[in-house]
Amino acid sequence: MRNIDALHDRWLNHPEMPRKLVSELKKMSTKAKTDAFYQDTEFGTAGMRGILGAGTNRINIFTIRKAAYGFGLYVLKHILDAKERGIVIAHDNRHMSKEFTEESMYTLRSLGIKTFIFDELKPTPLLSYAVRHLKAAGGIMITASHNPKNYNGFKVYDDTGAQLTPEKVDLLLAELNTLPDALDIKIADIPNGYVLLSDDVELTYYSKVMKIQLRRDLPKNDFKIVFSPQHGTGRKLGMRALNVIGYNVIPVTEQMEPDPDFSGTKSPNPEEKAAYTEAIKYARAYGAHLIITTDPDADRLGIVAKNKQNDFDYLTGNESAALLLDYLCKTNLELGHKIKGKYLYTTIVSSSLANKIAESHGLKVKEFLTGFKFIGAQIAEDDAKKETNFFFGYEESYGLLAAPFVRDKDAIQAIVLYSEMALYYYLQGKTLGDALNELYAKHGYHHDITKSVAFPGAAGQSEMKEILARLRKDPPTTLGGLDILRYDDYLTSKSITKGVMTQLTLPKSDVIRYHLTGGTTISIRPSGTEPKCKIYYGIIANNEKEAQELLTLLENDIKVRFTL
């Protein structure tokens, strides 16, 4: 049990504590102290992410310094010639991102590791590409992705350009566990030892992105696109790609410039409808057909499309990816490209609609745990074996990859391909809603939606663990009136079908998945980036009305089991 008051007082009286953090420490209530010090900030599905502020469970120069030091020790021990190959560091638009970049750079240099930095904020996929392009030993991305403005984070990449998988994170944690308290880590002031990257890295990345177009000659004519980078890193490369291809692009002016407060948007998260409020105003004013928004670090992207009623349809990450996968399959086959036997890489919480589409076009499907790092690692493994299995990868949270010169989600690639797909259907007189309905007619109606239950602070985390433990101890046999045909517990690696137990082959993870009558699934997992539990409903029904009715039944049942 931690002595919260002693930890708080040590931070308060530390001679190097910045004034802003001292002021925060002085004002902390008992609950605030507990939340800030009850644990160390943990590595989740996308690195280390948390609320900015004072404390061991917060993101600040001391926790960033410790993370960078531990990562430096990890690469020195596990990656060949790490000192000379170096580590690439990039950052987004958030509060303290530049300062955390410099702190990471100084820390790595004190270990004798060469560092590469950019002269301004850059997208996450460019960082992934830069690691591979420079043959670096690893990478660090300072970002909290789509989280609220009071968050920041620290994502780490290995020498393949992919985020660290759990077994590698365990090795990193082993190094972190050898280190003293974050306040006790001292770094030497070593001059030089870093390289300011030229435009060459970005230009070669951009060149590769532009080559993924399949139907370059489609007439753009009056097809209009509204674009927003949500004050983040996608503004330059996103606008450049759309303009060079020849689209009529209308930028959301209020959201184009970097802003850590996200003052021009109601939400920087493409998963939330509030992110599109201003963009839809622009689309109505200019008669646009498609809205594209990237999240702050430009690894994820959302789209909203004009429908036949001159209104706008919000497409989920599952719906948009299913449409794009089908488009890419059909187009490649029309162009005479062989795709049979290649793979769709997806996750266990993503829609089964994409799996059906892939298999209908001759693709194979491989599912991974949540987190694009698993897909990136599989691509790296394919590459090491000189195999070209990859065709398309995506996860439900609005992230995809079409060309594997990047090993993470890539919203810049998505901009190019979603625009082309929407234009293709527009020229056929179809909306994206029309195209989606055609997929439903062929593969069945799918309604995939993610709900979240917040569990903030130390008390909330304890409550969430208790609920999940109860679900495991006494698993339900029905949900929403439907029988549970199979129950998967990825934490124990057990799958139970009609009382018969088999072993799951994916790595252990805190995920429970129920397979219900008719193909509907429910997956439950704690978020790896925020203090909440995510519930993924994958509903299969005859039509939208039936799907909504089933969702209501399932949600009510889950609420009871979560004692809400």
C-alpha positions as CSV (number, residue, x, y, z in Angstrom):
1,M,0.0,0.0,0.0
2,R,1.4,3.4,-1.0
3,N,1.9,6.2,1.4
4,I,0.0,8.8,-0.7
5,D,0.7,11.7,1.7
6,A,4.5,11.0,1.8
7,L,4.7,10.8,-2.0
8,H,2.7,14.0,-2.4
9,D,5.0,15.8,0.1
10,R,8.1,14.6,-1.6
11,W,6.9,15.9,-5.0
12,L,5.8,19.2,-3.4
13,N,9.2,19.8,-1.8
14,H,11.4,18.5,-4.7
15,P,13.9,21.3,-5.7
16,E,13.4,20.8,-9.4
17,M,9.6,20.8,-9.3
18,P,8.2,23.3,-11.9
19,R,6.2,26.1,-10.4
20,K,3.0,25.1,-12.2
21,L,3.2,21.6,-10.7
22,V,4.0,23.0,-7.2
23,S,0.8,25.1,-7.5
24,E,-1.2,22.1,-8.5
25,L,0.2,20.0,-5.6
26,K,-0.6,22.6,-3.1
27,K,-4.3,22.7,-4.2
28,M,-4.8,19.0,-4.3
29,S,-7.8,17.6,-2.3
30,T,-7.5,14.2,-0.6
31,K,-9.2,12.5,-3.6
32,A,-7.0,14.3,-6.1
33,K,-3.9,13.2,-4.2
34,T,-5.0,9.6,-4.3
35,D,-5.8,9.7,-8.0
36,A,-2.4,11.3,-8.8
37,F,-0.3,9.0,-6.7
38,Y,-2.0,5.6,-6.2
39,Q,-0.1,4.0,-9.0
40,D,2.5,4.8,-11.7
41,T,1.2,5.7,-15.2
42,E,0.9,2.4,-17.0
43,F,1.6,1.3,-20.6
44,G,-1.7,0.3,-22.2
45,T,-2.8,-0.7,-25.7
46,A,-1.1,2.4,-27.2
47,G,1.9,3.2,-25.0
48,M,1.7,5.4,-21.9
49,R,-1.1,7.9,-21.9
50,G,-2.7,10.0,-19.1
51,I,-3.8,13.3,-17.7
52,L,-1.2,16.1,-17.6
53,G,-0.2,17.1,-14.1
54,A,1.8,16.4,-11.0
55,G,2.1,12.9,-9.6
56,T,3.3,9.4,-10.5
57,N,0.0,8.6,-12.2
58,R,0.2,11.7,-14.4
59,I,2.1,12.8,-17.5
60,N,4.9,15.3,-16.6
61,I,8.6,15.8,-17.3
62,F,9.5,13.3,-14.6
63,T,7.3,10.4,-15.7
64,I,8.3,11.1,-19.4
65,R,12.0,11.2,-18.3
66,K,11.7,7.8,-16.6
67,A,9.8,6.3,-19.6
68,A,12.5,7.6,-22.1
69,Y,15.3,6.3,-19.9
70,G,13.7,2.9,-19.6
71,F,13.1,2.8,-23.4
72,G,16.7,3.8,-24.0
73,L,17.9,0.9,-21.8
74,Y,15.5,-1.4,-23.6
75,V,16.8,-0.6,-27.1
76,L,20.5,-0.7,-25.9
77,K,19.9,-4.3,-24.6
78,H,17.6,-5.7,-27.3
79,I,18.3,-3.9,-30.6
80,L,21.6,-4.3,-32.4
81,D,23.7,-1.1,-32.8
82,A,21.1,1.0,-31.1
83,K,23.4,3.8,-30.1
84,E,24.5,4.4,-33.7
85,R,21.2,3.7,-35.3
86,G,19.4,6.1,-33.0
87,I,15.8,6.8,-32.1
88,V,13.4,9.1,-34.0
89,I,11.1,11.4,-31.9
90,A,8.0,13.2,-33.1
91,H,5.2,15.1,-31.4
92,D,1.7,16.4,-32.0
93,N,0.0,19.7,-31.0
94,R,-0.8,19.0,-27.4
95,H,0.2,20.9,-24.3
96,M,3.8,20.1,-23.3
97,S,4.4,17.9,-26.4
98,K,7.4,19.9,-27.5
99,E,8.8,20.0,-24.0
100,F,8.4,16.2,-23.7
101,T,10.1,15.7,-27.0
102,E,13.1,17.7,-25.7
103,E,13.1,15.8,-22.4
104,S,13.1,12.5,-24.2
105,M,15.9,13.7,-26.5
106,Y,18.1,14.8,-23.6
107,T,17.5,11.6,-21.7
108,L,18.4,9.4,-24.7
109,R,21.5,11.5,-25.4
110,S,22.6,11.0,-21.8
111,L,22.7,7.3,-22.6
112,G,24.8,7.9,-25.7
113,I,21.9,7.2,-28.1
114,K,21.7,9.2,-31.3
115,T,18.4,11.0,-31.7
116,F,16.5,12.3,-34.7
117,I,13.9,15.0,-34.3
118,F,11.6,17.0,-36.6
119,D,11.4,20.8,-36.7
120,E,7.7,20.8,-36.0
121,L,4.7,18.6,-35.2
122,K,4.3,15.6,-37.4
123,P,1.8,12.7,-37.9
124,T,2.2,9.4,-36.2
125,P,2.4,7.4,-39.5
126,L,5.3,9.6,-40.6
127,L,7.2,8.7,-37.4
128,S,6.6,5.0,-38.1
129,Y,7.8,5.5,-41.6
130,A,10.9,7.5,-40.5
131,V,12.0,4.7,-38.2
132,R,12.1,2.3,-41.2
133,H,13.4,4.8,-43.7
134,L,16.4,5.8,-41.4
135,K,16.9,2.2,-40.2
136,A,16.7,3.6,-36.7
137,A,16.6,1.4,-33.5
138,G,13.2,2.7,-32.5
139,G,10.8,5.7,-32.3
140,I,8.9,7.8,-29.8
141,M,5.7,9.6,-30.5
142,I,4.6,12.2,-28.0
143,T,0.8,12.2,-28.4
144,A,-2.5,11.4,-26.6
145,S,-4.1,10.8,-30.0
146,H,-7.9,11.6,-29.8
147,N,-8.1,12.1,-26.0
148,P,-9.3,15.3,-24.4
149,K,-7.0,18.4,-24.2
150,N,-5.8,17.6,-20.7
151,Y,-4.1,14.4,-21.8
152,N,-0.7,13.6,-23.3
153,G,1.2,10.4,-23.9
154,F,4.3,8.5,-24.9
155,K,4.1,5.9,-27.7
156,V,7.1,3.7,-28.4
157,Y,8.1,1.9,-31.6
158,D,10.7,-0.8,-32.3
159,D,13.1,-0.9,-35.2
160,T,10.4,-2.3,-37.6
161,G,8.4,0.8,-37.2
162,A,5.6,-1.0,-35.2
163,Q,4.5,-0.2,-31.7
164,L,5.8,-2.5,-29.0
165,T,3.8,-5.7,-28.5
166,P,3.1,-7.0,-25.0
167,E,6.1,-9.3,-24.8
168,K,8.4,-6.4,-25.8
169,V,6.6,-4.0,-23.4
170,D,7.4,-6.6,-20.6
171,L,11.1,-6.2,-21.5
172,L,10.7,-2.5,-21.4
173,L,8.9,-2.7,-18.0
174,A,11.7,-4.9,-16.7
175,E,14.1,-2.0,-17.5
176,L,11.8,0.5,-15.9
177,N,11.6,-1.6,-12.8
178,T,15.4,-1.3,-12.3
179,L,15.2,2.5,-12.2
180,P,14.8,4.6,-9.1
181,D,11.8,6.9,-8.4
182,A,11.1,9.3,-11.3
183,L,12.3,12.2,-9.2
184,D,15.7,10.6,-8.7
185,I,16.6,10.0,-12.3
186,K,19.4,12.4,-13.3
187,I,20.6,12.9,-16.8
188,A,23.9,14.4,-18.0
189,D,23.9,17.5,-20.2
190,I,25.5,16.2,-23.4
191,P,25.8,18.8,-26.2
192,N,24.9,17.8,-29.8
193,G,24.2,14.2,-30.4
194,Y,20.9,14.8,-32.3
195,V,20.0,15.2,-35.9
196,L,17.3,17.7,-37.1
197,L,15.6,15.8,-39.9
198,S,15.4,17.3,-43.4
199,D,12.3,17.4,-45.6
200,D,13.6,14.2,-47.4
201,V,11.9,11.9,-45.0
202,E,8.5,13.5,-45.3
203,L,8.8,13.9,-49.1
204,T,9.6,10.2,-49.6
205,Y,6.7,9.2,-47.3
206,Y,4.4,11.6,-49.2
207,S,5.6,10.1,-52.5
208,K,4.7,6.6,-51.4
209,V,1.3,7.7,-50.2
210,M,0.4,9.2,-53.5
211,K,1.3,6.0,-55.3
212,I,-1.5,4.0,-53.6
213,Q,-4.1,5.6,-55.8
214,L,-5.9,3.1,-58.0
215,R,-8.1,5.3,-60.2
216,R,-6.0,8.4,-60.8
217,D,-8.0,9.5,-63.9
218,L,-11.4,9.8,-62.4
219,P,-12.8,13.2,-63.2
220,K,-13.0,15.4,-60.1
221,N,-15.3,18.0,-61.7
222,D,-17.8,19.3,-59.0
223,F,-17.0,16.8,-56.3
224,K,-16.3,18.8,-53.2
225,I,-14.6,17.7,-49.9
226,V,-14.5,19.4,-46.6
227,F,-11.4,18.7,-44.6
228,S,-10.4,19.2,-40.9
229,P,-7.2,18.1,-39.1
230,Q,-8.8,18.9,-35.7
231,H,-6.0,21.4,-35.0
232,G,-3.5,18.6,-35.3
233,T,-0.7,17.1,-37.4
234,G,-2.7,16.1,-40.5
235,R,-3.1,19.7,-41.8
236,K,-0.1,19.9,-44.2
237,L,0.1,16.4,-45.7
238,G,-3.7,16.1,-45.8
239,M,-4.3,19.3,-47.6
240,R,-1.3,18.7,-49.9
241,A,-2.5,15.3,-50.9
242,L,-6.1,16.4,-51.7
243,N,-5.0,19.5,-53.6
244,V,-2.4,17.7,-55.7
245,I,-4.8,15.0,-56.6
246,G,-7.1,17.7,-57.9
247,Y,-10.1,17.8,-55.5
248,N,-12.0,20.9,-54.7
249,V,-11.1,21.0,-51.0
250,I,-12.7,23.3,-48.5
251,P,-10.7,23.5,-45.2
252,V,-12.5,24.1,-41.9
253,T,-10.6,27.3,-41.2
254,E,-11.3,27.3,-37.5
255,Q,-9.6,23.9,-37.1
256,M,-6.6,24.2,-39.4
257,E,-4.0,25.6,-37.1
258,P,-2.3,23.7,-34.3
259,D,-4.0,24.4,-31.0
260,P,-3.4,22.4,-27.8
261,D,-6.8,23.6,-26.5
262,F,-8.7,22.4,-29.6
263,S,-10.6,25.7,-29.3
264,G,-12.2,25.5,-32.7
265,T,-13.8,22.0,-32.3
266,K,-16.2,20.4,-29.8
267,S,-14.2,17.2,-29.9
268,P,-11.0,16.2,-31.6
269,N,-12.1,12.5,-31.7
270,P,-13.5,11.3,-35.1
271,E,-15.5,8.7,-33.3
272,E,-17.7,11.4,-31.8
273,K,-20.4,13.3,-33.9
274,A,-19.4,16.5,-32.1
275,A,-16.1,16.4,-34.1
276,Y,-18.0,17.2,-37.3
277,T,-20.2,20.1,-36.1
278,E,-18.3,22.8,-37.9
279,A,-17.4,20.7,-40.9
280,I,-21.1,20.0,-41.6
281,K,-21.8,23.7,-41.5
282,Y,-19.1,24.1,-44.2
283,A,-20.5,21.2,-46.2
284,R,-24.0,22.7,-46.3
285,A,-22.7,26.1,-47.2
286,Y,-20.5,24.9,-50.1
287,G,-22.5,21.9,-51.2
288,A,-19.8,19.4,-50.4
289,H,-20.3,15.7,-50.9
290,L,-17.7,14.3,-48.4
291,I,-16.3,15.4,-45.0
292,I,-13.0,14.1,-43.8
293,T,-11.4,14.7,-40.4
294,T,-8.2,13.3,-39.0
295,D,-7.5,13.0,-35.3
296,P,-4.7,15.2,-33.7
297,D,-1.8,12.8,-34.5
298,A,-3.3,11.8,-37.9
299,D,-3.3,8.0,-37.4
300,R,-7.1,7.8,-37.4
301,L,-9.7,9.3,-39.7
302,G,-13.5,9.6,-39.9
303,I,-15.8,10.4,-42.8
304,V,-19.3,11.8,-43.1
305,A,-21.0,11.5,-46.5
306,K,-23.9,13.4,-48.2
307,N,-27.0,11.3,-48.8
308,K,-29.8,11.4,-51.3
309,Q,-31.9,13.6,-49.0
310,N,-29.1,16.2,-49.0
311,D,-28.4,15.4,-45.4
312,F,-25.3,13.7,-44.0
313,D,-24.6,10.1,-42.8
314,Y,-22.0,9.5,-40.1
315,L,-20.1,6.4,-41.0
316,T,-18.5,4.4,-38.2
317,G,-15.0,3.0,-38.4
318,N,-16.4,-0.4,-39.1
319,E,-18.8,0.9,-41.9
320,S,-16.2,3.0,-43.6
321,A,-13.5,0.3,-43.5
322,A,-16.0,-2.3,-44.9
323,L,-16.8,0.0,-47.8
324,L,-13.1,0.7,-48.5
325,L,-12.1,-3.0,-48.3
326,D,-14.8,-3.9,-50.8
327,Y,-13.8,-1.0,-53.1
328,L,-10.1,-2.0,-53.0
329,C,-10.9,-5.7,-53.6
330,K,-13.2,-4.9,-56.6
331,T,-10.9,-2.3,-58.1
332,N,-7.8,-4.5,-57.8
333,L,-9.6,-7.4,-59.4
334,E,-10.9,-5.1,-62.2
335,L,-7.3,-3.9,-62.8
336,G,-6.1,-7.5,-63.1
337,H,-4.2,-7.6,-59.8
338,K,-4.1,-10.9,-57.9
339,I,-5.4,-10.7,-54.4
340,K,-6.6,-14.2,-53.7
341,G,-4.9,-15.7,-50.7
342,K,-3.8,-12.4,-49.3
343,Y,-4.9,-11.3,-45.9
344,L,-7.2,-9.0,-44.1
345,Y,-5.7,-8.2,-40.7
346,T,-8.3,-7.1,-38.3
347,T,-9.1,-7.4,-34.5
348,I,-11.5,-9.5,-32.4
349,V,-13.6,-6.4,-31.6
350,S,-14.0,-5.2,-35.2
351,S,-17.1,-6.0,-37.3
352,S,-17.6,-9.4,-38.9
353,L,-18.9,-7.7,-42.0
354,A,-15.4,-7.0,-43.2
355,N,-14.5,-10.6,-42.7
356,K,-17.4,-11.7,-44.9
357,I,-16.4,-9.1,-47.6
358,A,-12.8,-10.3,-47.5
359,E,-13.7,-13.9,-47.9
360,S,-16.1,-13.2,-50.7
361,H,-13.2,-11.7,-52.7
362,G,-10.9,-14.6,-52.0
363,L,-8.9,-13.0,-49.1
364,K,-8.0,-14.8,-45.9
365,V,-8.7,-13.3,-42.5
366,K,-6.6,-13.1,-39.5
367,E,-7.8,-11.6,-36.2
368,F,-5.7,-10.0,-33.5
369,L,-6.2,-8.5,-30.1
370,T,-7.2,-4.8,-29.9
371,G,-4.3,-2.5,-30.8
372,F,-2.8,-1.9,-34.2
373,K,0.6,-2.9,-32.8
374,F,-0.4,-6.6,-33.3
375,I,-1.1,-5.9,-37.0
376,G,2.1,-3.9,-37.4
377,A,4.1,-6.8,-35.8
378,Q,2.5,-9.3,-38.1
379,I,3.4,-7.2,-41.2
380,A,7.0,-7.0,-39.8
381,E,7.1,-10.8,-39.4
382,D,5.8,-11.2,-43.0
383,D,8.5,-8.9,-44.2
384,A,11.2,-10.8,-42.4
385,K,10.0,-14.0,-44.1
386,K,9.9,-12.2,-47.5
387,E,6.2,-12.8,-47.6
388,T,3.7,-10.4,-49.1
389,N,0.6,-11.6,-47.4
390,F,-0.8,-8.3,-46.4
391,F,-3.7,-6.7,-48.3
392,F,-5.5,-4.5,-45.8
393,G,-5.6,-3.9,-42.1
394,Y,-8.0,-2.0,-39.9
395,E,-9.6,-1.8,-36.4
396,E,-13.0,-0.5,-35.5
397,S,-11.6,2.7,-33.9
398,Y,-11.3,4.5,-37.2
399,G,-7.7,3.3,-38.0
400,L,-6.5,1.5,-41.1
401,L,-3.5,0.7,-43.2
402,A,-3.5,0.0,-47.0
403,A,0.2,0.0,-47.9
404,P,2.7,-1.4,-45.4
405,F,5.5,1.0,-45.8
406,V,4.0,2.3,-42.5
407,R,3.5,-0.1,-39.6
408,D,0.8,1.8,-37.8
409,K,-2.6,3.3,-38.6
410,D,-2.3,5.9,-41.4
411,A,-4.9,8.6,-41.8
412,I,-3.0,10.2,-44.7
413,Q,-3.3,7.0,-46.7
414,A,-6.9,6.9,-45.6
415,I,-7.5,10.4,-47.0
416,V,-6.3,9.4,-50.4
417,L,-8.3,6.2,-50.6
418,Y,-11.6,7.3,-49.0
419,S,-11.7,10.3,-51.3
420,E,-11.2,8.1,-54.4
421,M,-13.8,5.6,-53.2
422,A,-16.4,8.3,-52.5
423,L,-15.7,10.0,-55.9
424,Y,-16.0,6.6,-57.7
425,Y,-19.5,6.0,-56.3
426,Y,-20.5,9.6,-56.8
427,L,-19.7,9.3,-60.5
428,Q,-21.9,6.2,-60.6
429,G,-24.8,8.2,-59.1
430,K,-24.4,6.4,-55.7
431,T,-23.9,7.7,-52.2
432,L,-21.8,5.8,-49.7
433,G,-25.0,4.9,-48.0
434,D,-26.2,3.2,-51.2
435,A,-22.9,1.3,-51.4
436,L,-23.2,0.2,-47.8
437,N,-26.8,-1.0,-48.3
438,E,-25.6,-3.2,-51.2
439,L,-23.1,-4.8,-48.8
440,Y,-25.9,-5.4,-46.3
441,A,-28.1,-7.0,-49.0
442,K,-25.2,-9.4,-49.8
443,H,-23.8,-10.1,-46.4
444,G,-26.6,-9.4,-43.9
445,Y,-27.4,-6.3,-41.9
446,H,-24.6,-5.5,-39.4
447,H,-24.9,-2.9,-36.6
448,D,-21.6,-2.5,-34.8
449,I,-21.4,0.1,-32.0
450,T,-19.1,0.7,-29.0
451,K,-20.4,2.0,-25.7
452,S,-18.2,3.1,-22.8
453,V,-18.7,3.1,-19.0
454,A,-16.4,5.5,-17.2
455,F,-14.5,4.4,-14.1
456,P,-12.4,7.4,-13.1
457,G,-9.8,7.4,-10.3
458,A,-8.6,4.8,-7.9
459,A,-12.1,3.9,-6.7
460,G,-13.4,3.5,-10.3
461,Q,-10.5,1.2,-11.3
462,S,-11.3,-1.0,-8.3
463,E,-15.0,-1.1,-9.2
464,M,-14.3,-2.0,-12.8
465,K,-12.0,-4.9,-11.8
466,E,-14.6,-6.2,-9.4
467,I,-17.3,-6.2,-12.1
468,L,-15.1,-8.0,-14.6
469,A,-14.1,-10.5,-11.9
470,R,-17.8,-11.2,-11.2
471,L,-18.5,-11.7,-14.9
472,R,-15.7,-14.3,-15.0
473,K,-16.8,-16.0,-11.8
474,D,-20.4,-16.3,-12.8
475,P,-20.6,-16.0,-16.6
476,P,-24.2,-15.5,-18.0
477,T,-25.8,-18.1,-20.2
478,T,-28.1,-15.6,-22.0
479,L,-27.9,-11.9,-22.9
480,G,-30.8,-9.9,-24.1
481,G,-32.9,-13.1,-24.4
482,L,-30.4,-14.7,-26.7
483,D,-28.4,-17.9,-25.8
484,I,-24.7,-17.6,-25.4
485,L,-23.3,-20.2,-27.7
486,R,-19.6,-19.6,-26.9
487,Y,-17.8,-17.7,-24.3
488,D,-14.2,-16.5,-24.8
489,D,-12.0,-15.3,-21.9
490,Y,-8.7,-14.0,-23.3
491,L,-7.3,-13.4,-19.8
492,T,-7.4,-17.2,-19.1
493,S,-7.1,-18.2,-22.7
494,K,-10.2,-20.3,-22.4
495,S,-13.1,-20.7,-24.9
496,I,-16.2,-22.6,-23.8
497,T,-18.8,-24.0,-26.2
498,K,-21.7,-26.0,-24.7
499,G,-19.5,-26.8,-21.7
500,V,-16.5,-27.9,-23.8
501,M,-13.4,-25.9,-23.2
502,T,-10.7,-25.2,-25.8
503,Q,-7.6,-23.0,-25.6
504,L,-7.4,-19.6,-27.3
505,T,-4.2,-19.0,-29.2
506,L,-4.0,-15.2,-29.0
507,P,-1.9,-13.6,-26.2
508,K,-3.5,-13.2,-22.9
509,S,-5.6,-10.0,-22.6
510,D,-8.3,-8.7,-20.3
511,V,-11.1,-9.3,-22.8
512,I,-14.4,-11.2,-22.5
513,R,-16.3,-12.1,-25.6
514,Y,-19.8,-13.6,-26.0
515,H,-21.0,-15.3,-29.2
516,L,-24.8,-15.2,-29.3
517,T,-27.5,-16.9,-31.3
518,G,-27.6,-15.5,-34.9
519,G,-24.0,-14.4,-35.0
520,T,-24.2,-11.4,-32.7
521,T,-21.2,-10.8,-30.5
522,I,-20.5,-8.7,-27.4
523,S,-17.0,-8.0,-26.3
524,I,-16.0,-6.3,-23.0
525,R,-12.6,-4.9,-22.2
526,P,-11.0,-2.1,-20.1
527,S,-9.7,0.7,-22.2
528,G,-5.9,0.7,-22.6
529,T,-5.8,4.5,-22.9
530,E,-8.6,5.9,-20.7
531,P,-10.3,5.1,-17.3
532,K,-13.3,3.3,-18.8
533,C,-14.6,0.0,-19.9
534,K,-15.5,-0.5,-23.5
535,I,-18.4,-2.7,-24.6
536,Y,-18.5,-3.7,-28.3
537,Y,-21.8,-4.8,-29.7
538,G,-21.6,-6.6,-33.0
539,I,-25.3,-7.1,-33.9
540,I,-26.5,-9.1,-36.9
541,A,-30.2,-8.8,-37.8
542,N,-32.5,-8.7,-40.7
543,N,-32.8,-4.9,-40.8
544,E,-32.1,-1.7,-38.9
545,K,-35.3,-1.8,-36.8
546,E,-34.6,-5.3,-35.5
547,A,-30.9,-4.4,-34.9
548,Q,-31.9,-1.4,-32.8
549,E,-34.5,-3.4,-30.8
550,L,-31.9,-6.1,-30.1
551,L,-29.3,-3.4,-29.1
552,T,-31.8,-2.0,-26.5
553,L,-32.4,-5.5,-25.0
554,L,-28.7,-6.2,-24.8
555,E,-27.8,-2.8,-23.4
556,N,-30.4,-3.1,-20.7
557,D,-29.1,-6.5,-19.7
558,I,-25.5,-5.3,-19.6
559,K,-26.4,-2.3,-17.5
560,V,-27.9,-4.7,-14.9
561,R,-24.8,-6.8,-14.9
562,F,-22.6,-3.7,-14.5
563,T,-24.9,-2.6,-11.6
564,L,-25.5,0.8,-13.2
